[in-house]
Amino acid sequence: MEAIIGVDSSDPRHELDRTEFVRVDSQHGLIRRIVNAAAIDTVVDTRLVVDPMAAPLGEAHQSNAIGTANILAACAGGGSPVRKFVFKSSADFYGCEPGDPAFFTEDMARPHPPRTAMERDIVNAEGLVADFAARNRGTSVTVLRVASGIAVEERASHLALLALPIVPTILGFDPRCQFIHEDDIVGVLEHTVRYDLPGVFNAAADGVLALSEVISLLGKPMLPILPPWGTSFAAAQLRRAGLRVPVEMLRQLRFGRGLDNRRLKASGYSYRYTTREAVVRLRAQQRLRPLLRSGTQPYQYDREVEDFLRWSPSVQALQADPPPSQTFGDASRAAPPLASYDDLGGEEVIEIVASLEADALEALAHYEATHLARRTVLAAIERSLSRKRPSGAAS
Amino acid sequence: MPDTPTAPDSDASGASPAGNADPAPDAPTRELAVSDLTGERRLPVASSDLREFLPGLEPERHVTDWGRSELVEGLVDRTIYDFLYHYWFRVEVEGIENVPAQGGALLVSNHAGALPPDGMMIAKAIREEHQRPRPLHIIVGSGLKGLPGLSMLITKVGGVPAHPANVHRLLFDEHQLVLVFPEGRNGTEKPLKDRYRLRRFDQWNFVEAAMRARVPIVPLAVLGTEEAQPIFAHVSLLRRLTGLPRLPITPAFYLPAKLRVRFLDPVSTEDFGEEPWNDPALMQTLTADIRALVQENLLEMVAERGSVWLG
């Protein structure tokens, strides 16, 4: 990987490590220029708005329908350098109906026509991506149908609901719900970028929990306040009281949904958290949030500073002498080549090996040989080295 | 950083000087049968076998991924089921050894009564009498999923909404026992005068489900449910007004009829060649055969019975 270029219509909310950032709306002319100028071979599109709380309806539709078409247009065509397109869609693609299967597999078409504007957007956007895949056979297209995410800063209706001190539910229903931790969303995206996985994949953590189970894991009381009949009327009253429960969420609260995540697992990805573990982590975050909120300043992206740090010749000197935790050189000092290297298991080291430069690999091989000398690790390094330097004999 | 390999296996073949057991940097990407995005609906038996990737059990949880709750089921089992099984219906069981001790199997039963007790009594019979008690998953009409209260309770005690994918996952992937009532709603709407005459087995293509999952079919006959909750008439006006699936005139609680459950010899679904479910004639013949078998045993049991209440 030579470069990562981030494109968004608003400034990033996190510090970017090595990503170059371009602020641009999804106008296909501009994106096309960026794609061609940087000879981008992999495009990851995570822009789809799948929750009514994330953006106003009109804006969401703008982004979902027109934005998707623009980005696909920017990546299409004979001269396009794009070889891979990863599209983050949502499990809302499947909808939520009483006649649904308990576990949706990727091959199941949506059993009913979409009910809400948001669902229609998702289905249409996936249709556009499918068209793109059919027309551009040379581009490998991955579609990820991601379950509801457990993420700290995300604005989503299920997180807003679960963050309430008392969680309202529909009387007489205990739906099944499945989540995915934000680390796993990132992990899945990385996995699909790293390997060639054309097709559709469900991304959802192992385990489907009953809503009552989720709420008790969060250590909260559950209040079946919404009546089973006339639910939307009651929800309208709640909205007046300040709690917005969107239509999609009401259907989830009634019927629930489960995804079959085995196809992605069969492709080699292993989830870091189960749904239960993700909910337990959510509880920790919910309890810490009031403490953390006071005192910390939110990150502010400042273009001028970023540009200066990245491109100014006077900063180059600093970058030539990176901080010690990132050095791979000098193995004779017998310092571990990576921070906390000794804590890593053999499997984890092997995972890292593929991403290292040849010099670093040699250092690693030396360190490993003089310390733990795990046979599998040494063999993996050896193999990686010979792949990266086909001419020179390894060590 | 150098380019990361797109597929870990593709370029490793020529470069493995060590040559010993390959510790594969990452799990290999498997060849997947996903060619197009608009894949039409098909059951997963055709694609690669994903059984090894089923989620593992989490010991901290008391609810399965199907929504079945150990606690609720245990509570209901110890109280209501126990009472009904031992004292109210005084269930007698024959041929429990026909229920396989391991592997998936599809149980097929007759169905009668307004809110039929047969499903729970069959489940209780397996739990009480079988040498290796196993949970039984009862396929219930998917219309139940929309009913408040009942949908929640039925899921918690082992009901699964009727969907071919659900049945396939339970039988093929999870090797579970599944009970279906192929008469479906027709059985539960049957008035008293038609008792012990089976309706058509057309609500469920259960033979196909068993064949796709490669599991045996265990037919069984339940005697006594017709009298336990007889249906005298239907009131369609009330039904339409309330929106309930049915509203029959029937005793408010079960009458204490004697219940008998007879498990019949398993019917293998193995020896019908490749993809036999594409042959509708064969499907209909097998369905009719199994229905005839249940009907025959049911009539035999009625003939042997001395009293409806004492057995």
Chai-1 contact restraints between the chains, C-beta under 6 A:
chainA,res_idxA,chainB,res_idxB,connection_type,confidence,min_distance_angstrom,max_distance_angstrom,comment,restraint_id
A,M1,B,M1,contact,1.0,0.0,6.0,A-B,restraint_1
A,M1,B,T4,contact,1.0,0.0,6.0,A-B,restraint_2
A,P98,B,K145,contact,1.0,0.0,6.0,A-B,restraint_3
A,P98,B,G146,contact,1.0,0.0,6.0,A-B,restraint_4
A,G99,B,S142,contact,1.0,0.0,6.0,A-B,restraint_5
A,P101,B,H163,contact,1.0,0.0,6.0,A-B,restraint_6
A,P101,B,A165,contact,1.0,0.0,6.0,A-B,restraint_7
A,P101,B,N166,contact,1.0,0.0,6.0,A-B,restraint_8
A,A102,B,N166,contact,1.0,0.0,6.0,A-B,restraint_9
A,T105,B,P44,contact,1.0,0.0,6.0,A-B,restraint_10
A,D107,B,G39,contact,1.0,0.0,6.0,A-B,restraint_11
A,D107,B,R42,contact,1.0,0.0,6.0,A-B,restraint_12
A,M108,B,R41,contact,1.0,0.0,6.0,A-B,restraint_13
A,A109,B,R41,contact,1.0,0.0,6.0,A-B,restraint_14
A,A130,B,L37,contact,1.0,0.0,6.0,A-B,restraint_15
A,A130,B,T38,contact,1.0,0.0,6.0,A-B,restraint_16
A,A133,B,L37,contact,1.0,0.0,6.0,A-B,restraint_17
A,G172,B,P148,contact,1.0,0.0,6.0,A-B,restraint_18
A,G172,B,G149,contact,1.0,0.0,6.0,A-B,restraint_19
A,G172,B,M152,contact,1.0,0.0,6.0,A-B,restraint_20
A,F173,B,M152,contact,1.0,0.0,6.0,A-B,restraint_21
A,D174,B,M152,contact,1.0,0.0,6.0,A-B,restraint_22
A,R176,B,G67,contact,1.0,0.0,6.0,A-B,restraint_23
A,R194,B,T4,contact,1.0,0.0,6.0,A-B,restraint_24
A,Y195,B,A7,contact,1.0,0.0,6.0,A-B,restraint_25
A,Y195,B,T29,contact,1.0,0.0,6.0,A-B,restraint_26
A,D196,B,T6,contact,1.0,0.0,6.0,A-B,restraint_27
A,D196,B,A7,contact,1.0,0.0,6.0,A-B,restraint_28
A,G199,B,V34,contact,1.0,0.0,6.0,A-B,restraint_29
A,V200,B,L37,contact,1.0,0.0,6.0,A-B,restraint_30
A,D206,B,P55,contact,1.0,0.0,6.0,A-B,restraint_31
A,G207,B,P55,contact,1.0,0.0,6.0,A-B,restraint_32
A,V208,B,D65,contact,1.0,0.0,6.0,A-B,restraint_33
A,A210,B,V63,contact,1.0,0.0,6.0,A-B,restraint_34
A,A210,B,G67,contact,1.0,0.0,6.0,A-B,restraint_35
A,E213,B,V63,contact,1.0,0.0,6.0,A-B,restraint_36
A,P228,B,P148,contact,1.0,0.0,6.0,A-B,restraint_37
A,R262,B,L50,contact,1.0,0.0,6.0,A-B,restraint_38
A,R262,B,F53,contact,1.0,0.0,6.0,A-B,restraint_39
A,K265,B,F53,contact,1.0,0.0,6.0,A-B,restraint_40
A,A266,B,R30,contact,1.0,0.0,6.0,A-B,restraint_41
A,A266,B,L50,contact,1.0,0.0,6.0,A-B,restraint_42
A,A266,B,F53,contact,1.0,0.0,6.0,A-B,restraint_43
A,S267,B,T29,contact,1.0,0.0,6.0,A-B,restraint_44
A,G268,B,D26,contact,1.0,0.0,6.0,A-B,restraint_45
A,G268,B,A27,contact,1.0,0.0,6.0,A-B,restraint_46
A,G268,B,T29,contact,1.0,0.0,6.0,A-B,restraint_47
A,R276,B,E58,contact,1.0,0.0,6.0,A-B,restraint_48
A,I350,B,P25,contact,1.0,0.0,6.0,A-B,restraint_49
A,A354,B,P25,contact,1.0,0.0,6.0,A-B,restraint_50
A,T376,B,P23,contact,1.0,0.0,6.0,A-B,restraint_51
A,A379,B,A18,contact,1.0,0.0,6.0,A-B,restraint_52
A,A380,B,P23,contact,1.0,0.0,6.0,A-B,restraint_53
A,A380,B,P25,contact,1.0,0.0,6.0,A-B,restraint_54
A,E382,B,A18,contact,1.0,0.0,6.0,A-B,restraint_55
A,R383,B,S16,contact,1.0,0.0,6.0,A-B,restraint_56
A,S386,B,A15,contact,1.0,0.0,6.0,A-B,restraint_57
A,S386,B,P17,contact,1.0,0.0,6.0,A-B,restraint_58
A,R387,B,A15,contact,1.0,0.0,6.0,A-B,restraint_59
